Amino acid sequence: MKLLIKNGYVIDPVSKFEGIRDVLIEDACISAIGENIEETAEQIIDAKGFCVVPGFIDLHVHLREPGFEHKETIASGTMAAAAGGFTTICPMPNTQPVMDSADLIDNLKLRIQKDAVVKVIPVGAVTMNQEGLYPADISGMAAHGIGAISEDGKSVMNTKVYKDAMLQAKANHIPVFAHCEDKNLVCGGVLNAGYKAKEFGVNGITSAVEDTITIRDILLADEVGADLHLCHCSTKMSVKLIEFAKQNGIKVTAEVCPHHFALSEDDIKAPDGNYKMNPPLRSREDMEAIRDGIKNGIIDVIATDHAPHAEDEKRQSLEKAPFGIVGLETAFSLSVTELVRTNLITPMQLIAMLSSTPARILGIDQGEGRRGTLAAGAASDITIVSMDKQYTIQKNRFFSMGKNTPFDGREVYGTVEVTIVNGKVVYQRT
């Protein structure tokens, strides 16, 4: 099947090209990009006034299936991804059962094949059952299609076990996605260790909880030679440590979530579980450091850490409510509003952080069907967006089963108009 996108403003971060072009798609690949393509196609999309960009790639989501389908399913989570412009997503392994073996990955892939509307690359656990005692079957999972390993939701506190797992990841040419949290320092914390925690009478989470593991993981990855990707960075010191690592030739990349550059603890108006995430909303100084890290290229990727929960779970007290907020359907608009419209970064830089850079980290940026670019021969995974349209975030319109967001009612700029996966329209804004 041929699909022709006409008159769109193409932004391709790989070739650094931006300008008005037509894009011709034939089934799963882009066949041509040019001016005034005259070709008979079964479907034509007029993208005049919109940007045509590589499909977004989210390195960090929670689909909850199997085991927690009351929070999210593969069907609902991937539909939320499509509505957010994401054409490839990477679900974390902290399901029930934990994704720690080749057989479980195969079973998950069958579920994905049946229900997913976007491409899904599973992430395998670092240790068996995420208990931190023994490395998981990393080689077996790598052979069966995982894109990375992660202990997301916790850190591997035994450094020797973590080193052994890193060595296996390196041998299998997959990155390590690191959740940096020293559980021995958490001490029941639920918000940042600042004035809001004191105001609400709850324990705080210090920056050292993140920073001590960040520096450990950087040093360990340097010794092993593993590809380390730091998840949901939130502190001023984390940005400094990432910059240090890159200046010293250590193979480290880093992601930040929109809630950490769009909000600080100053924005928490009430002891509402929708403001509870891990890592927590930090100080304004930390938030500004994250924004500077994005501006200066220290932070590589924007990821969502999409973490849906049932509404009754989030309505509990701060101490009892689970950590996490949803993010797939708000990430693009928050990024446009907070980063592009404030002139912190350009549209080209934003699209790179959402597409070409995560594709490179996953190793899916090469060869026929490569992702993260609009070049001929690349996968026909494409997102059509507006950088200028304004709208109000409404959680009740989310495709995600999770409505847990502090951004409900917020006025933002930037809309996802069409999402295309393998040449097929999987989402169209109405």
Order of alpha helices (4+ residues) and beta strands (2+ residues): beta-beta-beta-beta-beta-beta-alpha-beta-alpha-beta-beta-alpha-beta-alpha-beta-alpha-beta-alpha-beta-alpha-beta-alpha-beta-alpha-alpha-beta-alpha-alpha-alpha-alpha-beta-beta-beta
